[in-house]
Amino acid sequence: MKNDSDLFFTCSLIEFIGRKQKQKRSMIVKFLGNDGIKRIYKYADVFHCEPIEKVADEFINNYNIPEDSFDNVAKCRYEVPDYWTIGEVYERLIEDISGNSEKNIVTWIVEVYSSWIDNAISNYNTDFYYQSREYICECYKEGRICA
């Protein structure tokens, strides 16, 4: 399942919505629920043809995603990674941990975003999000940032 462009778009859209609504990405996943995530993933090839701002607004409105106060972009003291970059971090992690599993992709998306790693990836004042995919995957499996 390497280089799943639909997964990449789904993760990038979750990141974009999280930034726009100042919500933790785990909360975006909760607001969207399995049905919303499944819809994004299933129709990612269509949604990516539209401006991401438009697609995000549709999901924000349809799933009543409120604005909150989690602003990791404003708190970043360094160059802020774009939402595509962070989407790729999540995409790779999900690809790496899912392997040839029988679980469907939506289950993996929810599992990863609902885990401890959401806070680690969202902290742009550390170097965690730009570590190698192998390292991030190993940390996820260990349940902590490895030394």
N, C-alpha and C positions, 0 to 999 in steps of 0.2 A: 504493500500500500504506500510505497514511497512516492513523494511528490504529488500528493492528492490536492489538486488545485481547488476542488470544492471545499475541502477541509481548510485549506489556507484562507479562502475567502470567508468562510464561516468564522474562523478565529479572528481574522482581521476586523470583521464587522462587529463582533463582540467587543473587541478592543475599542473600536471607534465609538460605539454606543456608550461604553463605560466612560470614556473620556468626555464625551458630550454631556452625559447626564451626571457626571461626577459620582459614579457608583463603582464599587468594587466589581471586578469582572465576575466573581462568584454570584453576586446579586443579579447581574444581567442574565446569567444562565438561569437563575431561579425565576426571574420575571418571564423569560421566554418559555421556560418549561420544555419538556421533551418535544411537544408539538411544534413550537416555534423554532427550535434548533433544527428539527427534522426538516421543516419547510425551507429554512435558509440553506441547509446542506443540499437538499434535493434540487432546489432551483438556483443554486449558486451560479451556474453557467448563464442563466438569464439575468439574475440580479447584478452580476459584475458588469453588465453592459450599461447599466445606469450609473449616474454619479453616486458614490457611496453615501454622500450626505442625504440624498433623496431616499435611498433604501433604508438608511438608519432612521430617518424621520418616520417612515411608514411603520417600522417595527416599534419605535418608541410610542407612537400613537396607538397602534393596534394592541399593544401589550401593556399600555398604561405604565410605562417606565418613568418614574418620577426623577426629578433632579435631587441630588443629595449633596454631600460635602466632601466626598473623597476625591481630592484633586492631586493625584501623584504627579501630574505634569507641572503644576505650579510649584510643588515642593522640590522638584528636581533642580539640583544645583549645577548640573552639567548639561551637555547637549541631550535633548529629549529624543529618544528613539521614535521613529514614526510608527503608526499603527500597523503598517504592513510588516515592519521588522518584528514587532511583538507577536503579530499573528503567525509569523513564520516560526517563532520560538515554540508557541503552543502546538502548531501543526506538527512540527518535527517530534516533539515530545509524545504527542498522541500517536503518531505513526510508530515511534520506537517502542512504546509500551504495549500497544495493541497487537503488534506482530500478526500472527495468523489466528488470532482469537475469534471465537464464535460470537462474542459480544458485538452488538451493532455499534456503529460509530457514534451515535448520539449518546449512548451509555458511557462511552469513553470520554467524550467531551464533558459531560456532566461530572464524571468522576474526577477528571483532572482539574477542572475549574473549581470544584468544591473542596479540593484538598489544600493542604498547607502551602503548596508551591505557588498558588495564586498570589499570595503576599510577597513571596520571594521574587517572582518575575516582575511584579508591579512596583518594586522598589528600584527606581531608576538611579538612586544614589549609590548603588552597589554595582559591581561588575557581573552579577550573577546572570542576568538575561543574555549577555553576549558570550558566555562560556560555550564550550563545545556541546553539541547535542548529546554526545556520549556522557559527558559529565553531568549535564542536567538530568538526563535519564537515570543515571546511577543515583543521583541525589534523590530523585523522586522515589525510586525503588527502596532506598534506605530510609526514607521518611524524614530526611534532614539534609542540610547543606554539609557535604563531606569535606573533610580536611584535605 
